[in-house]
Every structure is written in structure tokens, then in C-alpha cells.
Amino acid sequence: MNKKVNLKLRDLIEEHGMTQKELATKAGVRENTISNLLKDNKQGVRFETLARIASVFDLNDPNELFEIVDEKENS
């Protein structure tokens, strides 16, 4: 079975009472970047971007930001 990476970004934004725009500003990335990550468009995401997001939420463990799960097959 194939695997995919799920970002826990939506949960983190909600837990911290933040908007996409606020996160983008605090992380120093474009709002469009955050929007794409939330839409499951993760192709070419930069480690620097993930590190900036992790810094905003004061995360120390990568598992707090993402998880690797089985990709569901289309029936």
C-alpha cells in the first residue's frame, strides 16, 4: 500500500485560535503557501517552510506537525 503525508496544520491552527493569514505572517511565508498546504497540495514543500511553521507553534517533534498514513485506494 502507498503512503502519504498528512499535515496536522488545520488542527494546529484551530487549537491556537489562529487564521491562515496570521500563521502566514508569523511564519514569514505567503498566505497562498498555507492555503496550498491545507488543500493537501504538498508537492515541493520546503523544509524551511515546515521549520518556520513549527517555530510559530513551538513544536519540537516532527510528529506534532505531520503523520505518515496509508493512502486510500479509489474504488
C-alpha positions as CSV (number, residue, x, y, z in Angstrom):
1,M,0.0,0.0,0.0
2,N,1.2,3.5,-0.8
3,K,1.8,6.0,1.9
4,K,1.1,9.7,2.1
5,V,2.0,12.6,4.4
6,N,-0.8,14.3,6.3
7,L,-0.1,17.7,7.8
8,K,-1.8,18.4,11.1
9,L,-1.8,22.1,10.2
10,R,-5.6,22.6,10.3
11,D,-5.7,21.2,13.8
12,L,-2.8,23.3,14.9
13,I,-4.4,26.5,13.5
14,E,-7.7,25.8,15.3
15,E,-6.0,24.8,18.6
16,H,-4.1,28.1,18.6
17,G,-7.1,30.2,17.6
18,M,-5.2,31.5,14.5
19,T,-6.2,32.3,11.0
20,Q,-4.3,31.3,7.9
21,K,-3.3,34.9,7.3
22,E,-1.9,35.2,10.9
23,L,0.1,32.0,10.5
24,A,1.5,33.1,7.2
25,T,2.5,36.4,8.7
26,K,4.1,34.9,11.8
27,A,5.9,32.2,9.7
28,G,7.1,34.7,7.1
29,V,5.5,32.8,4.2
30,R,2.9,33.6,1.7
31,E,-0.7,33.1,2.6
32,N,-1.1,31.1,-0.6
33,T,1.6,28.6,0.7
34,I,-0.5,28.0,3.9
35,S,-3.7,27.6,1.7
36,N,-2.0,25.1,-0.5
37,L,-0.8,23.0,2.4
38,L,-4.3,23.0,3.8
39,K,-5.7,21.8,0.5
40,D,-3.4,18.8,0.5
41,N,-1.2,20.3,-2.1
42,K,2.2,19.4,-0.6
43,Q,4.3,18.9,-3.7
44,G,7.6,20.7,-3.4
45,V,7.0,21.9,0.2
46,R,10.3,23.2,1.6
47,F,11.8,22.1,4.8
48,E,12.4,25.7,5.7
49,T,8.7,26.4,5.4
50,L,7.9,23.5,7.7
51,A,10.5,24.7,10.2
52,R,9.0,28.2,10.2
53,I,5.5,26.8,10.8
54,A,6.9,24.5,13.6
55,S,8.6,27.6,15.2
56,V,5.3,29.5,15.3
57,F,3.6,26.7,17.2
58,D,6.8,25.9,19.3
59,L,6.9,22.3,18.0
60,N,9.9,20.2,18.8
61,D,8.8,16.8,17.5
62,P,8.0,16.3,13.7
63,N,5.1,14.0,14.7
64,E,3.4,17.1,16.1
65,L,3.3,18.6,12.6
66,F,2.7,15.6,10.3
67,E,2.0,11.9,10.2
68,I,2.5,9.2,7.5
69,V,-0.6,7.2,6.8
70,D,-1.8,4.6,4.3
71,E,-3.2,6.2,1.1
72,K,-6.7,5.0,0.4
73,E,-7.3,3.4,-2.9
74,N,-10.1,4.8,-5.1
75,S,-12.8,2.2,-5.6
